[in-house]
Amino acid sequence: MSRILHHHTPPVRPAAGRALAAASVAFIAVAIAACGSSSSSHAATSAILGTTVQQDCTAIGDVLADGPDPDADPVGYAQAQVLPLRQLKVGDATLQRDVLTLAAAYQAVGRGGGAGAAAALTKAEKAVNSICPQAAS
């Protein structure tokens, strides 16, 4: 009769298994976030930065909520936004660049830049809104 030897491996300890599972989930989440688009990656970064970006977004929204009604007086509204936007101190470099681009677009609209200025304004608003949803709407 032949004897079959079985190799016995000790079971994985439950705590070690949970730790391994948690580490795997964390790794996968980071890997997925890294594969996203630049706006989703920036959104993830914004979520990590949290309070500073949220404060910057609130300040931008406050500036853009002030002044004439954009529907009643689009040129006056555009002109009213330029200086306050340029004076904002934004901690996030990408958001700061986007805010300055938005200010320049408002200035072009205020000077009667036509369709090109309107298109630049739409693009600048989208860039700000990609970081601060609804701030430039």
C-alpha positions in Angstrom: 0.0 0.0 0.0 1.5 3.3 -1.0 1.4 6.0 1.4 0.3 9.5 0.3 1.8 12.3 2.3 -0.3 15.4 2.5 1.4 18.6 3.2 -0.5 20.6 5.7 -0.4 24.4 5.5 -1.5 26.3 8.5 -4.7 28.4 8.0 -4.4 32.1 7.4 -5.1 34.0 10.6 -8.3 36.0 10.3 -6.6 39.3 11.3 -3.8 38.8 8.8 -6.3 38.0 6.1 -8.3 41.1 6.8 -5.2 43.3 6.8 -4.1 41.7 3.5 -7.6 42.3 2.0 -7.6 46.0 3.2 -4.2 46.6 1.7 -5.2 45.1 -1.6 -8.4 47.2 -1.7 -6.4 50.3 -1.0 -3.8 49.5 -3.6 -6.5 48.9 -6.2 -8.3 52.2 -5.4 -5.0 54.1 -5.8 -4.3 52.3 -9.1 -7.8 53.1 -10.4 -7.5 56.7 -9.4 -4.2 57.0 -11.1 -5.7 55.7 -14.4 -8.4 58.3 -14.5 -8.5 61.5 -16.6 -6.7 64.6 -15.4 -9.9 66.1 -14.1 -10.9 63.0 -12.1 -7.3 62.8 -10.8 -7.5 66.4 -9.8 -10.8 65.8 -8.2 -9.3 63.0 -6.2 -6.4 65.4 -5.2 -8.9 68.1 -4.3 -10.7 65.6 -2.1 -7.5 64.8 -0.3 -6.5 68.5 0.0 -10.1 69.1 1.2 -10.4 72.2 3.3 -8.1 74.5 1.4 -9.5 73.7 -2.0 -13.1 73.9 -0.6 -12.3 77.4 0.8 -10.8 78.5 -2.5 -13.9 77.2 -4.3 -16.2 79.0 -1.9 -14.2 82.3 -2.4 -14.5 81.9 -6.2 -18.2 81.2 -5.9 -18.7 84.2 -3.7 -16.8 86.5 -6.1 -18.9 85.3 -9.0 -22.2 85.6 -7.2 -21.5 89.3 -6.5 -22.2 92.1 -9.0 -24.9 92.7 -11.6 -27.2 89.9 -12.8 -25.3 88.1 -15.6 -28.5 87.6 -17.6 -29.6 91.2 -17.4 -26.2 92.8 -17.9 -23.7 90.4 -19.3 -21.0 93.0 -20.1 -21.4 94.7 -16.7 -21.2 91.4 -15.0 -18.1 90.4 -16.9 -16.4 93.7 -16.1 -17.3 93.4 -12.4 -15.6 90.0 -12.1 -12.1 90.8 -13.5 -10.5 92.6 -10.6 -12.0 90.5 -7.7 -10.9 87.3 -9.5 -7.4 88.6 -10.0 -7.2 89.6 -6.4 -8.1 86.1 -5.1 -5.2 84.2 -3.4 -5.8 80.6 -4.4 -3.7 77.9 -2.9 -4.0 75.3 -5.7 -1.7 76.2 -8.6 -4.0 74.7 -11.3 -7.0 76.4 -9.9 -5.1 79.8 -9.6 -4.2 79.5 -13.3 -7.8 78.7 -14.2 -9.1 81.6 -12.2 -6.7 84.0 -13.9 -7.8 82.6 -17.3 -11.4 83.1 -16.3 -10.6 86.7 -15.4 -9.0 87.3 -18.7 -12.0 85.8 -20.5 -14.4 88.0 -18.6 -12.2 91.0 -19.6 -12.4 90.0 -23.3 -16.2 89.7 -23.0 -16.3 93.1 -21.3 -14.3 94.6 -24.2 -16.8 93.2 -26.7 -14.6 90.3 -27.9 -17.5 88.6 -29.7 -17.9 84.9 -30.3 -14.2 84.2 -29.7 -14.4 85.8 -26.2 -17.6 83.9 -25.5 -16.0 80.6 -26.4 -13.0 81.4 -24.3 -15.3 82.3 -21.4 -17.2 79.0 -21.7 -13.9 77.1 -21.8 -12.5 79.0 -18.7 -15.7 78.4 -16.8 -15.5 74.7 -17.5 -11.9 74.6 -16.3 -12.9 76.2 -13.0 -16.0 74.1 -12.6 -13.9 70.9 -13.1 -12.2 71.7 -9.8 -15.0 73.7 -8.1 -18.3 72.3 -9.4 -20.9 75.0 -10.0 -18.6 77.8 -8.9 -18.5 79.5 -12.3 -22.0 78.6 -13.4 
